[in-house]
Amino acid sequence: MPVFALIADDKIHSFGFAKMPRVTYRNSTEELVETSSPAHLSNAYFDMAELIMGTLRDEGLGLKSRVTFVDALAQDVSERELITSNLLILNSPKPTFYPAYLEQKLGQKYYADYDTSQPLAGTKRYIAKQPLECKLTSNAKDNKNVAGQMELCPVGKHFSGKVVFHNLKPVELGALLWSLQLEEGACHQLGHGKPMGAGAITLTASLTCCQANSDHVDANVEQLVALFITHMEAEHPTKQWRHSPQLNYLLALSTLEKNSDVNTCYMSIDDKEFQQAKNQYAKLEPFKGLSRNEPLGMDKLENTVSLAFGAGRLSQLVEKKK
């Protein structure tokens, strides 16, 4: 059996059974997250989402969630109303097509790949868009052996569930409420049918039981959400958190009614669309003209560890230097 080897600096770099073996890149997508900020992967930082929802970390640095989600039950749906989808082939996104995963400079006649320190183009999220048909357009073609079907709920149905929280600060409760409701017209996406347009939902939150540690608590949803937004605007380096690239993209991708004209079809391997894109040095265009670039000066900010790090029960895990 022939074995092919790649030689680099008079040493065997890699070998395999193919004449053109697939060689792993120098960096993974996780490692390239650090090009934006080392704080993303540092154990010395806890963001607000980790503090509220908990996080798994080694060396005892994990945090328990202070929020519990209970299953939402259908209020006006019967089993007879469920719709069986067409045959579908569903898979999770793979980061193999680096021209779309990495931020590429417009106009340049080459691509940055995973061997460089080019930052990622963003986070993965499906575009909320009305499906072309209620049973979802089949993409199985001749591959019916690996296709499956889903049971779909009709449009306009309602579900009800509980979210139980404990020991949240008012600004954290506001963050939880904002994350559930987002903004008017924005949808969350649930289930395996997200790539086909299914699973778009809107959430409305209400506080039914809120017992404060102190004598005074404001259980008004709108005021708690406003408190969270005010906090984020004050803490954001540009003082414009709501208009940051991350928020602009999140809400634009989530606004179902405004994405009917967006082409969400997959690129075809059979029609060699990936190869054609590479030959033309095609780049991932900004969505609806929204910039993905951070405001000027954001890349020069100094990362400072939270003043709360090493306090409380975690203090025993941190070596303190005099």
VENBELVEN-V777994 format. One record per backbone hydrogen bond with DSSP energy under -1.0 kcal/mol. NH is the residue of the N-H (numbers start at 1). CO is the residue of the C=O. If there is no record, write none. Layout:
NH_CO + NH_CO
This chain:
4_16 + 6_14 + 8_11 + 11_8 + 13_6 + 14_6 + 16_4 + 27_114 + 32_28 + 34_31 + 35_32 + 36_33 + 37_33 + 40_37 + 45_42 + 51_47 + 52_48 + 53_49 + 54_50 + 55_63 + 61_58 + 63_55 + 66_52 + 68_164 + 70_162 + 73_160 + 75_158 + 81_78 + 83_152 + 85_150 + 86_135 + 88_148 + 98_96 + 100_97 + 101_97 + 102_98 + 103_119 + 108_105 + 116_113 + 121_101 + 128_253 + 136_133 + 143_140 + 144_142 + 148_88 + 152_83 + 160_73 + 164_68 + 166_66 + 173_169 + 174_170 + 175_171 + 176_172 + 177_173 + 178_174 + 179_175 + 180_176 + 181_177 + 182_178 + 186_183 + 187_254 + 188_201 + 190_199 + 196_193 + 197_194 + 198_193 + 201_188 + 224_220 + 225_221 + 226_222 + 227_223 + 228_224 + 229_225 + 230_226 + 231_227 + 232_228 + 233_229 + 234_230 + 235_231 + 236_232 + 239_236 + 244_241 + 248_244 + 249_245 + 250_246 + 251_247 + 252_248 + 253_249 + 254_250 + 256_254 + 259_256 + 262_259 + 272_269 + 273_268 + 276_272 + 277_273 + 278_274 + 279_275 + 280_276 + 281_278 + 282_277 + 289_286 + 290_287 + 298_295 + 300_297 + 301_298 + 309_306 + 311_308 + 314_311 + 315_312 + 317_314
